[in-house]
Amino acid sequence: MLPQNPPLVTRYSLPVTGAKPQFAITGMGAVSAGGKNVEELWQSVLQGRVKAERYQFKKSGVVLPIYRAELPELSKKDQHLVRQADRTAQLLLAAAREAWNNAQLTNSTYAKDRIGIIIGSSRGPMMLQEEQISSLKKKPSAAVYSTSSSMAGLLAAAFSIEGPSFVVASTCTSGATALAMGQQLLQSGVLDLVLVGGVDAPLTESLLEQYRAAGVLAEQQDPSMALRPFDRKRSGTVLGEGAVVVMLESEKLALKRTAPIIGKLHAVALQSHPGRRASLDPQGKALQQVIKGSLEQALLTLDRIGVVHLHGTGTKQNDLIESCAVSSIFGNLVQQPISWANKSITGHILGASPLFQLVLALQTMRHRWVPSLVHCDQLDPACPIRVSRGELIAASPALCLNSGFWGNVSSIVISP
């Protein structure tokens, strides 16, 4: 529930203008532990509802918290389509259906070869891959369904799309990379619409063991309290599974077909910091550079950003570097936009993270409300950011900041 008379944070509510073409987001869908659709996820965020659970390793007996998505009911046709597919494809199809319906394309006339599909995923269909590696009986169908391209291919089959469909991977910035490529294909005139998605279902014992051995997972007994972004008592991240899909098209086309414009995409900046395998540079220079790059693309100055949606993994190092990068760019607390993060609700969904951030940033802008950062009870004094405690905001652009293994960083700028 939104408070009745909260204080209004008036920050840079001027309309966004610029010479660059803008791209409309006309549909979005999401499936995660936070909810089976975007509205359920948003209500979980507003209520601080955390649906993490315990996972016990079969051999060692070690218990870890995880975020498992609740898959919505699929139609019989969709169930048949993904019956032999990996869980990533099942989650992705559910999110894509929601986005497709929101974009009002169900009964629309469109050129099938002018719509594309680009999916970002860090790990791909790894459940099916691991199942086949350990199984004595190999499924012939796994030769097709265990490929990363199967995720995009199944969406193409579901929606009869004949444009290019492919999968990209850039660790936890994969969703942002997919979005950037979709933007470029629209700008080039090759496509009219692009279904952009992010998905990961990394809850396999072998991968959880790897992350635990790396020392980045929280091991708190109460799973609902384990992931604590920017809190002084944070102990690590918690992996989750889910999928998010947005429909991206030119603003001109969206207006022509009277589609509902949920938000506008202004920029996607991508960079990497050479030599960094599993961490960011301590000074956060790569994050600072990618923030500047996205604002330059969007033709915006720093004071125009009202909200920064952070990666917020809950790890000691990532939260510290990320918050220091934000303060280095935007200045002291009084000068900074509001900072927020969603992983306490969704878990860390790896390559889908940037698009979950985008969808929830759009929700904050649509409702003019930035929810309180869940489980950040005591902000780490070493993290000099203006954390949201529940803020009513004026309409303003938002920035979504993300990072991943191998030094990948991304920054997305959107507006209502």
C-alpha positions in Angstrom: 0.0 0.0 0.0 1.2 3.5 -0.8 1.1 6.0 2.1 -1.7 8.6 2.0 0.3 11.8 2.4 4.0 11.0 2.0 6.5 13.9 1.5 7.0 14.6 -2.2 10.6 14.5 -3.5 10.6 17.0 -6.3 13.7 16.3 -8.4 14.2 17.4 -12.0 10.7 16.9 -13.4 11.3 18.6 -16.7 10.4 16.6 -19.8 13.2 14.8 -21.6 14.2 16.3 -24.9 17.0 15.5 -27.3 17.8 15.1 -30.9 18.2 11.3 -30.7 15.2 9.0 -31.6 13.5 7.6 -28.6 12.3 4.0 -28.3 9.1 3.0 -26.7 8.6 0.1 -24.3 5.0 -1.0 -25.0 4.8 -4.3 -23.1 6.5 -6.1 -20.3 6.2 -9.4 -18.5 8.0 -11.0 -15.6 8.1 -14.3 -13.7 10.1 -14.7 -10.5 9.9 -15.6 -6.8 8.4 -12.1 -6.4 5.4 -13.0 -8.5 3.9 -14.7 -11.6 3.5 -11.4 -13.4 4.6 -7.8 -13.2 1.7 -6.7 -11.0 2.3 -9.5 -8.5 6.0 -8.6 -8.4 5.2 -4.9 -7.8 2.9 -5.8 -4.9 5.6 -8.0 -3.4 8.0 -5.0 -3.6 5.5 -2.6 -2.0 4.7 -5.0 0.8 8.3 -6.2 1.3 7.1 -9.7 0.7 10.1 -12.1 0.5 9.5 -15.7 -0.8 13.0 -17.2 -0.3 13.3 -20.9 0.7 15.9 -23.3 2.0 17.8 -25.6 -0.3 19.7 -28.6 1.2 22.6 -30.2 -0.7 22.1 -33.9 -1.2 25.7 -34.9 -0.4 27.0 -32.4 2.2 23.7 -31.5 3.8 24.6 -27.8 3.7 21.6 -25.6 3.6 21.5 -22.4 1.5 18.7 -19.9 0.8 17.4 -19.6 -2.8 14.6 -17.8 -4.7 12.5 -20.2 -6.7 10.0 -18.8 -9.2 6.4 -19.9 -9.3 5.6 -20.7 -12.9 2.2 -19.4 -14.0 -0.2 -21.8 -15.7 0.6 -22.1 -19.4 -2.0 -22.8 -22.1 -2.1 -26.4 -23.4 -0.5 -25.2 -26.7 2.4 -23.6 -24.8 2.7 -26.6 -22.5 3.1 -28.8 -25.5 5.6 -26.4 -27.1 8.0 -26.4 -24.1 7.3 -30.0 -22.8 10.9 -31.1 -23.6 12.5 -27.7 -23.0 14.6 -26.4 -20.1 13.0 -24.5 -17.3 14.5 -21.3 -18.8 12.3 -21.6 -21.8 9.2 -22.2 -19.7 9.8 -19.1 -17.6 10.7 -17.1 -20.7 7.5 -18.0 -22.6 5.3 -17.1 -19.6 6.9 -13.7 -19.4 6.8 -13.2 -23.1 3.1 -13.9 -23.2 2.4 -11.2 -20.7 4.6 -8.7 -22.6 3.0 -9.6 -25.9 -0.5 -9.1 -24.6 0.4 -5.8 -22.9 1.8 -4.5 -26.2 -1.6 -5.3 -27.8 -0.1 -7.5 -30.5 -2.4 -10.5 -30.0 -4.9 -9.4 -32.6 -2.7 -7.0 -34.4 -1.5 -7.1 -38.0 2.2 -7.0 -38.4 5.0 -8.2 -40.7 6.4 -11.4 -39.2 9.8 -10.8 -40.6 10.0 -7.3 -39.1 9.9 -8.6 -35.5 13.0 -9.9 -33.8 13.8 -11.8 -30.6 17.0 -11.2 -28.5 17.4 -13.0 -25.2 20.2 -12.3 -22.7 21.2 -15.2 -20.4 24.3 -15.8 -18.3 24.0 -19.6 -18.0 21.5 -20.7 -20.6 19.5 -24.0 -20.3 21.8 -25.5 -17.8 19.3 -27.6 -16.0 18.7 -29.7 -19.1 22.4 -29.7 -19.9 23.4 -31.0 -16.4 20.5 -33.5 -16.4 21.8 -35.0 -19.7 25.4 -35.1 -18.5 24.5 -37.1 -15.4 21.9 -39.3 -17.1 22.7 -42.7 -18.5 19.9 -42.5 -20.9 20.4 -39.6 -23.4 17.3 -37.9 -24.9 17.6 -37.3 -28.6 15.6 -34.1 -28.2 18.2 -32.7 -25.8 20.5 -32.2 -28.8 18.1 -29.4 -29.8 16.6 -28.2 -26.5 19.9 -27.9 -24.6 21.3 -25.3 -26.9 21.1 -21.6 -25.8 19.4 -20.7 -29.0 16.4 -22.9 -28.1 15.2 -20.2 -25.7 14.8 -17.7 -28.5 13.7 -20.3 -31.0 10.8 -21.5 -28.9 9.6 -17.9 -28.6 9.8 -17.5 -32.4 7.7 -20.6 -32.7 5.2 -19.5 -30.1 4.5 -16.1 -31.7 5.2 -17.0 -35.4 8.1 -14.5 -35.6 10.3 -14.7 -38.7 12.8 -12.0 -37.9 16.2 -12.7 -36.4 16.1 -14.6 -33.1 19.2 -15.2 -31.0 20.8 -15.3 -27.5 23.6 -13.2 -26.1 25.7 -13.7 -23.0 27.7 -11.2 -21.0 27.4 -12.6 -17.5 25.1 -10.5 -15.3 24.8 -7.7 -17.9 23.3 -10.1 -20.5 19.9 -8.5 -20.4 21.4 -5.1 -21.0 23.4 -6.4 -23.9 20.2 -7.8 -25.5 18.5 -4.5 -25.0 21.3 -2.6 -26.6 21.3 -4.9 -29.6 17.5 -4.5 -29.9 17.9 -0.7 -29.9 20.5 -0.9 -32.6 18.4 -3.1 -34.9 15.5 -0.7 -34.5 17.6 2.3 -35.2 19.1 0.7 -38.3 15.7 0.1 -39.7 16.2 -3.6 -40.0 13.3 -4.3 -37.6 10.1 -2.6 -36.4 9.7 -4.4 -33.1 12.0 -6.4 -30.9 11.0 -8.8 -28.1 13.9 -8.4 -25.6 14.3 -10.9 -22.8 16.5 -11.9 -19.9 16.3 -15.3 -18.2 18.3 -17.6 -15.9 17.4 -20.6 -13.9 20.7 -21.3 -12.0 19.3 -23.4 -9.1 21.3 -26.5 -9.8 23.4 -28.1 -7.1 26.6 -27.9 -9.1 26.3 -24.2 -9.7 25.2 -23.5 -6.2 28.3 -25.4 -5.0 30.5 -23.3 -7.3 29.1 -20.0 -5.9 29.4 -21.2 -2.4 33.0 -22.2 -2.9 33.6 -18.7 -4.3 32.4 -17.3 -1.0 29.8 -15.0 -2.4 26.6 -16.7 -1.1 24.8 -15.7 2.1 24.3 -18.6 4.5 21.9 -17.1 7.0 19.5 -19.6 8.6 16.4 -17.6 7.9 16.2 -17.5 4.0 13.8 -14.5 4.0 16.4 -12.4 5.8 19.5 -13.6 4.0 19.9 -11.0 1.1 20.5 -7.6 2.6 21.8 -5.1 0.0 23.9 -2.3 1.4 23.1 -3.3 5.0 26.0 -3.3 7.4 25.3 -6.9 8.3 25.1 -8.2 4.7 26.9 -11.5 4.1 26.5 -12.4 0.5 24.0 -12.8 -2.4 21.2 -15.4 -2.9 20.6 -16.9 -6.4 17.2 -16.8 -7.9 15.5 -17.9 -11.1 13.2 -16.0 -13.4 12.5 -14.3 -16.7 11.6 -10.8 -17.9 10.6 -9.7 -21.3 9.9 -6.2 -22.8 8.5 -5.2 -26.2 10.7 -2.5 -27.7 9.7 -0.5 -30.8 10.2 3.0 -32.3 8.1 5.7 -30.7 6.8 6.6 -34.1 5.4 3.1 -34.7 4.0 2.8 -31.2 2.1 6.0 -31.7 0.9 4.9 -35.2 -0.6 1.7 -33.9 -1.9 3.4 -30.7 0.1 1.0 -28.5 0.3 1.8 -24.8 3.7 3.4 -24.1 4.8 2.2 -20.7 8.2 4.0 -20.9 10.9 5.3 -23.1 14.4 3.9 -23.6 17.0 6.6 -24.1 20.4 4.8 -23.8 22.1 1.6 -23.1 25.9 1.9 -22.4 28.1 -1.2 -22.2 31.7 -1.5 -21.1 34.1 -4.0 -19.6 37.1 -3.7 -17.4 40.0 -5.9 -18.6 41.6 -8.3 -16.2 38.7 -8.5 -13.8 37.3 -12.0 -13.5 34.9 -12.1 -10.6 35.1 -8.5 -9.2 35.0 -4.9 -10.1 37.9 -2.5 -10.0 38.2 -1.2 -6.4 37.7 2.4 -7.5 34.6 1.7 -9.5 36.0 3.5 -12.5 34.3 1.2 -15.0 30.9 1.9 -13.4 31.6 5.6 -13.4 32.5 5.5 -17.1 29.5 3.6 -18.1 27.2 5.9 -16.2 28.7 8.9 -18.0 28.5 7.1 -21.3 24.7 6.4 -20.9 24.0 10.0 -20.0 26.0 11.2 -23.0 24.0 8.9 -25.2 20.7 10.1 -23.7 21.8 13.8 -24.0 21.1 14.3 -20.3 23.0 15.9 -17.5 23.5 14.4 -14.0 20.8 16.5 -12.3 18.1 15.1 -14.6 18.3 11.6 -13.0 15.7 11.1 -10.2 16.3 7.4 -9.4 19.2 5.0 -9.6 18.2 1.4 -9.6 21.3 -0.4 -8.4 22.6 -4.0 -8.9 22.6 -4.5 -5.1 23.8 -8.1 -4.9 24.3 -8.0 -1.1 28.0 -8.9 -1.3 30.4 -6.9 0.7 32.6 -5.8 -2.2 30.0 -5.2 -5.0 27.7 -3.1 -2.8 30.7 -1.0 -1.6 32.1 -0.4 -5.0 28.8 0.3 -6.6 27.7 2.9 -4.0 31.1 4.6 -4.1 30.8 4.9 -7.9 27.4 6.5 -7.5 28.6 9.0 -4.9 31.7 9.8 -7.0 29.5 10.6 -10.0 26.5 12.3 -8.4 28.1 13.9 -5.3 27.1 13.9 -1.6 23.8 12.6 -0.3 21.9 15.9 -0.8 23.0 16.0 -4.5 22.3 12.4 -5.2 19.1 10.9 -6.7 17.4 8.2 -4.7 19.0 4.7 -4.8 17.0 1.5 -4.7 17.5 -2.3 -5.5 15.2 -5.3 -5.9 17.2 -8.4 -5.2 15.8 -8.8 -1.7 12.5 -9.7 -3.4 13.6 -11.5 -6.6 17.0 -12.9 -5.6 20.0 -12.6 -8.0 18.8 -13.8 -11.4 22.1 -13.3 -13.1 21.8 -12.3 -16.7 18.1 -11.3 -16.3 19.1 -8.7 -13.6 19.3 -5.6 -15.9 15.8 -6.1 -17.3 14.2 -6.8 -13.9 15.8 -3.5 -12.8 14.3 -1.8 -15.9 10.8 -3.2 -15.3 10.7 -2.2 -11.7 12.2 1.2 -12.4 9.4 1.7 -14.9 6.9 0.7 -12.1 8.4 3.2 -9.7 8.0 5.9 -12.4 4.5 5.0 -13.3 3.4 5.0 -9.7 5.7 8.0 -8.8 6.8 5.9 -5.8 10.2 4.4 -4.9 9.6 1.6 -2.3 11.7 1.2 0.8 14.9 -0.9 0.2 14.0 -4.2 1.8 16.3 -5.5 4.5 18.6 -2.5 4.5 17.9 -1.9 8.1 21.2 -0.2 8.9 22.9 1.3 5.9 26.6 0.5 5.8 28.4 3.8 6.7 31.0 2.8 4.0 28.2 3.0 1.3 27.5 6.7 0.8 24.2 6.5 -1.1 20.8 8.0 -0.6 18.8 4.8 0.0 15.0 4.9 -0.4 12.9 4.6 2.7 9.8 5.0 0.7 9.8 8.2 -1.5 7.1 9.9 -3.6 8.8 11.3 -6.6 8.0 13.6 -9.5 8.4 12.3 -13.1 12.0 12.0 -14.0 14.4 9.7 -15.9 15.9 6.7 -14.1 19.2 5.0 -14.4 19.7 1.2 -14.0 23.3 0.2 -13.1 24.5 -3.4 -13.5 27.8 -5.4 -13.3 29.0 -8.9 -13.7 31.9 -11.3 -13.9 34.7 -10.6 -16.3 34.4 -6.8 -15.7 31.1 -6.4 -17.6 29.2 -3.2 -16.7 26.1 -1.6 -18.1 23.9 1.5 -17.6 20.4 1.9 -18.9 18.6 5.3 -19.0 14.7 5.3 -19.2 11.9 7.7 -18.6 8.2 7.5 -18.1 
